[in-house]
Amino acid sequence: MNRLLIPVVLLFVLALSACGSSGDKNNASNANTNAAANTTANAGGDAAANDNAEATNDAAATNASAESGTITYQSEAGPVEVPANPQRVVVLAGFTGDIIKLGVPINGVDSWSKTNPNFQDKLKDVAEVSDENVEKILELKPDLIIGMDNVKNLDKLRQIAPTVVYTYNKVDYLTQYLEIGKLLNKEKEAQTWIDDFKARAAKAGEEIKAKIGADKTVSVIESYDKQLYVYGDAWGRGTEILYQAMGLPMPAKVKEMTKKDGYYALSTEVLPDFIEESPLWSIPLPNLKREM
């Protein structure tokens, strides 16, 4: 019976993640978010007054900067001046869904995003680019470039437009989405979506548990290049949603073997050890539609 419910679970995952963060993957340090802490109660009246004055001045400076067309984003590498209202974003990593969801125009994407069936309609007139072809990116005249920390030609890209890079999996997928929101000057919109997503995911998780049993485990398995892989709770394929947002249990063996790398290569002989109840097979979306 549990195996018959697999398409239902997958539909929940696809509905929740179609335009969400992504993920595939996560990045960006959030260490600077709380840099301006409030003074303690015993700091004294003068100190509090000074802090309030400084906060007012900082806010005024930020507003003035935004009005002039830029904001300061606290990136992993330090503060970066970026457009307050970017209109020509080049994306060299898996943040395309985040940017689409936030309604910011894109004029260049990596090959993975360009061929993603979820984005075909949105990206039909968007150029495919690569960090190896700086000249093509230059031709697009981007006002903001977003990539991973291992992007090639970073110095050259920074000469073209403000460039912000993130470390893969440094933060969870929702924090990453919020970071993209901050970068695009849409933090409020990002937080609103996150709050709604959490509520929908929790509800879906409870509905699934009610069908398969609250203690029933779920395994996510993929066949790639003639090799089977099982995935932990933060390696794409909907795992963040299934395990983190929905709270579905993971088999103990999967948790143990994916702890180091986030995934684990399997042989068919040991496959039963990693499937206690309900396996979910990660397959391309067109194939999933045919199967269902």
Secondary structure, DSSP 8 states (H G I E B T S, - for coil): -TGGGHHHHHHHHHHHHTTSS-SS------TTTT-S----GGG-HHHHHHHHHHHHHHHHHHHHHHHTTEEEEEETTEEEEEESS-SSEEE-STTHHHHHHTT--EEEE-HHHHT-GGGTTTTTTSEE--TT-HHHHHHT--SEEEEETT-TTHHHHHHHS-EEEE-TTSS-HHHHHHHHHHHTT-HHHHHHHHHHHHHHHHHHHHHHHHHH-TT--EEEEEEETTEEEEE-TTSSTTHIIIIIIS-----HHHHHHTTTTSEEEE-TTTGGGG-SSEEEEE--HHHHHHH-
